[in-house]
């Protein structure tokens, strides 16, 4: 009877440990701070990922024209701040040709 109880306890402990998250900080797309500048003519779109339970950082991911390559932009750079401000201004106007897309 003791061995059955021990096996049951070991199984429950194993299930509990396996269900725990491996990385408490979550999973961010951008592994570093990102680049400070990208030529605007090379940008197809920029996606903004706001801080969430899976990643505590604000992330800006630019998709480049032609190649479709993804580049992380440093959200604290002057270029990124100006780009967001201009895109939000365009988004408010009726003729919106904004490149900004928001994702969560």
C-alpha positions in Angstrom: 0.0 0.0 0.0 2.9 2.4 0.8 4.5 1.8 -2.6 1.2 2.6 -4.4 0.9 5.8 -2.4 4.5 6.7 -3.1 4.1 6.1 -6.9 0.9 8.2 -7.0 2.6 11.0 -5.1 5.6 10.8 -7.5 3.3 11.0 -10.5 1.5 14.0 -9.2 4.7 15.8 -8.4 6.0 15.0 -11.9 2.9 16.4 -13.5 3.0 19.5 -11.3 6.7 20.2 -12.2 6.2 19.6 -15.9 3.3 22.1 -16.0 5.4 24.9 -14.6 6.6 27.6 -17.0 10.3 27.4 -18.0 10.8 31.1 -18.4 9.0 33.4 -16.0 9.7 36.5 -18.1 7.7 35.3 -21.1 8.7 35.2 -24.7 9.5 38.4 -26.6 10.0 38.6 -30.3 13.0 41.0 -30.2 16.0 39.5 -28.4 18.0 42.8 -28.2 17.1 46.5 -28.2 16.8 46.7 -32.0 18.1 49.0 -34.6 17.8 52.8 -34.2 17.0 53.6 -37.9 15.7 52.0 -41.0 15.3 53.9 -44.3 11.5 54.6 -44.5 11.5 53.7 -48.2 12.5 50.1 -47.2 9.7 49.7 -44.7 6.5 47.8 -45.8 4.8 48.0 -42.4 5.6 48.3 -38.7 3.8 46.3 -36.1 3.6 47.4 -32.5 3.5 44.9 -29.7 2.6 46.4 -26.4 3.7 45.0 -23.1 1.7 41.9 -22.1 1.8 38.9 -19.8 4.0 37.1 -22.4 6.6 39.9 -22.9 7.1 42.9 -20.6 8.7 45.1 -23.4 7.1 47.3 -26.0 8.3 45.9 -29.4 8.3 47.5 -32.8 8.8 45.0 -35.7 9.4 46.4 -39.2 8.7 44.2 -42.3 11.1 45.3 -45.1 9.8 45.7 -48.7 10.9 43.0 -51.2 12.6 40.6 -48.9 9.9 40.4 -46.2 12.7 40.4 -43.6 11.7 41.4 -40.1 13.8 43.9 -38.1 13.3 45.0 -34.6 13.3 48.8 -34.0 14.4 50.3 -30.8 11.2 51.9 -29.4 13.2 54.5 -27.6 15.0 55.8 -30.7 14.0 59.2 -32.1 13.1 57.5 -35.5 10.7 55.1 -33.9 9.0 57.7 -31.7 8.6 60.0 -34.7 7.3 57.2 -36.9 4.7 56.2 -34.3 3.6 59.8 -33.8 3.2 60.4 -37.5 1.4 57.1 -38.1 -1.1 57.9 -35.2 -1.7 61.3 -36.7 -2.4 59.7 -40.1 -4.6 57.1 -38.5 -6.9 59.9 -37.1 -7.3 61.6 -40.5 -10.0 60.3 -42.9 -7.5 59.5 -45.7 -5.4 57.1 -43.7 -2.4 55.6 -45.5 -0.9 54.5 -42.2 1.9 51.9 -42.1 1.3 51.3 -38.4 -0.4 48.1 -37.2 -1.1 47.3 -33.6 -0.9 43.8 -32.3 -1.2 42.3 -28.8 
